[in-house]
Amino acid sequence: MRIDPGNLSPARRYFLMTSCILPRPIAWVGTTNEDGSHNLGAFSFFNGFSSNPPIVGIGFGPHPEKGVKDSLRNIRRTGELTLSLPTADQALAVDTSGDDLPYGADEFAHCGLTPVPATAVNAPRIAGAVICFECKLHQEIPLGDNGSTLVLAEVVAFEIEDGLLDDRGCVAPDSFKPLARMAAGRYSTVGPTFKPDRK
């Protein structure tokens, strides 16, 4: 079956793409509001794009009423953000963080999470998050003319829970159970890892 994306509504294109690109990593984006309060949002249009410099990307769609999502609004103003990577046991908090709250509402409290100051940027991270990237805005790229935006952020500090790193200085594949986004409101996690048998 051939599908022309031009024949689909923006919503149908979104649902088709998110049902094909699986699993998607999730990042909780922590930012600071204009009044100094904390903002938190979960994004699954997120991934790594470069290691030198260390660059991650987050895709922001337009908010149907506000135009610009609160997280993007804060990133544009401050140039700083954190990315906390949730584990499988935080699925409910991730799902709750997708609730549409007024700007300035305490989204950490709404999700049952506790903010703590980052070390290298003026943005909150999540207490107890096993992996967090502290980032500064590298580049903002408009995508089309409907308000979609790609934010490229440089990682200026890694916060990794003690015990997760192996002897290579990498997160051990079976020690971190990341939460992943699937389609139709579903989540998943990584099962046992394996290497292909190249006999």
GUVEXGU-864504 format. One record per residue (C-alpha): z, y, x; residue in three letters. Coordinates in steps of 0.02 Angstrom, whole numbers, padded with zeros to 5 digits, always signed. Example, Ala and Ser with C-alpha at 12.3 -4.5 7.8 and 13.67 -1.06 7.14 Angstrom:
% GUVEXGU-864504
+00390-00225+00615ALA+00357-00053+00684SER
***
This chain:
% GUVEXGU-864504
+00000+00000+00000MET-00049+00171+00068ARG+00059+00318+00014ILE+00004+00498+00039ASP+00161+00603+00068PRO+00070+00752-00006GLY+00072+00663-00174ASN+00261+00643-00174LEU+00393+00769-00223SER+00513+00822-00084PRO+00647+00713-00161ALA+00534+00560-00167ARG+00480+00587+00013ARG+00663+00598+00065TYR+00711+00437-00025PHE+00559+00345+00044LEU+00595+00399+00223MET+00781+00359+00213THR+00742+00186+00143SER+00627+00150+00291CYS+00721+00224+00439ILE+00865+00102+00452LEU+01001+00100+00506PRO+01030+00284+00539ARG+01176+00342+00647PRO+01295+00464+00566ILE+01375+00617+00643ALA+01514+00720+00567TRP+01470+00900+00612VAL+01623+01010+00638GLY+01601+01199+00638THR+01705+01356+00614THR+01686+01466+00460ASN+01680+01656+00466GLU+01865+01669+00421ASP+01914+01545+00557GLY+01938+01398+00439SER+01855+01230+00471HIS+01694+01156+00402ASN+01643+00974+00405LEU+01484+00886+00350GLY+01409+00714+00379ALA+01226+00702+00433PHE+01120+00546+00457SER+00963+00637+00517PHE+01043+00633+00689PHE+01002+00556+00857ASN+00991+00580+01045GLY+00835+00659+01120PHE+00871+00687+01304SER+00999+00638+01435SER+00954+00772+01563ASN+01008+00889+01492PRO+01109+00790+01363PRO+01028+00844+01199ILE+01061+00780+01024VAL+00968+00831+00867GLY+01023+00857+00687ILE+00902+00881+00543GLY+00956+01003+00407PHE+00871+01009+00239GLY+00889+01164+00130PRO+01037+01174+00010HIS+00970+01179-00169PRO+01076+01331-00217GLU+01138+01414-00057LYS+00974+01394+00038GLY+01061+01364+00204VAL+01193+01228+00222LYS+01365+01287+00277ASP+01359+01190+00441SER+01193+01268+00491LEU+01255+01440+00439ARG+01404+01420+00555ASN+01302+01350+00700ILE+01185+01500+00690ARG+01331+01620+00695ARG+01438+01537+00831THR+01316+01428+00928GLY+01449+01292+00937GLU+01484+01126+00850LEU+01561+00955+00872THR+01487+00787+00826LEU+01614+00651+00785SER+01543+00476+00762LEU+01627+00380+00620PRO+01677+00198+00624THR+01653+00071+00486ALA+01831+00093+00422ASP+01795+00278+00390GLN+01657+00247+00263ALA+01752+00321+00116LEU+01792+00480+00213ALA+01609+00496+00265VAL+01552+00474+00086ASP+01681+00600+00024THR+01625+00726+00154SER+01458+00734+00065GLY+01540+00819-00086ASP+01472+00993-00116ASP+01620+01110-00094LEU+01622+01301-00092PRO+01603+01386+00076TYR+01774+01400+00158GLY+01851+01251+00065ALA+01957+01136+00173ASP+01837+00989+00191GLU+01949+00901+00317PHE+02091+00893+00190ALA+01968+00844+00053HIS+01917+00692+00157CYS+02092+00648+00216GLY+02052+00696+00396LEU+02144+00806+00520THR+02055+00938+00626PRO+02102+00963+00808VAL+02033+01094+00928PRO+01891+01045+01041ALA+01915+01071+01227THR+01749+01155+01274ALA+01692+01241+01114VAL+01772+01339+00973ASN+01742+01209+00838ALA+01854+01075+00763PRO+01839+00891+00797ARG+01920+00748+00703ILE+02089+00682+00758ALA+02072+00498+00793GLY+01882+00500+00811ALA+01841+00371+00945VAL+01686+00465+01004ILE+01653+00652+00994CYS+01520+00762+01072PHE+01566+00945+01098GLU+01405+01043+01090CYS+01322+01212+01107LYS+01163+01262+01018LEU+01012+01233+01130HIS+00868+01270+01011GLN+00831+01289+00826GLU+00660+01233+00765ILE+00599+01274+00588PRO+00511+01125+00508LEU+00381+01186+00387GLY+00412+01331+00269ASP+00537+01257+00146ASN+00697+01284+00246GLY+00708+01120+00341SER+00774+01144+00518THR+00796+01039+00674LEU+00946+01092+00778VAL+00947+01035+00959LEU+01121+01044+01035ALA+01176+01017+01215GLU+01327+00907+01243VAL+01448+01002+01355VAL+01592+00877+01342ALA+01614+00696+01288PHE+01779+00644+01210GLU+01790+00453+01215ILE+01941+00351+01161GLU+02030+00262+01303ASP+01980+00080+01316GLY+01803+00098+01246LEU+01715+00115+01414LEU+01661-00037+01513ASP+01653-00051+01702ASP+01483+00037+01701ARG+01559+00191+01619GLY+01470+00154+01454CYS+01541+00118+01282VAL+01556-00071+01275ALA+01430-00135+01144PRO+01557-00236+01046ASP+01704-00115+01058SER+01633+00021+00944PHE+01591-00021+00764LYS+01488+00130+00713PRO+01456+00168+00531LEU+01271+00176+00491ALA+01179+00249+00341ARG+01066+00138+00241MET+00970+00179+00082ALA+01026+00205-00098ALA+01202+00264-00056GLY+01239+00111+00052ARG+01315+00098+00225TYR+01318-00036+00357SER+01385-00068+00530THR+01328-00158+00686VAL+01353-00346+00691GLY+01367-00451+00848PRO+01252-00386+00984THR+01129-00496+01079PHE+00997-00491+01216LYS+00825-00570+01189PRO+00800-00736+01277ASP+00664-00700+01407ARG+00644-00873+01483LYS
***
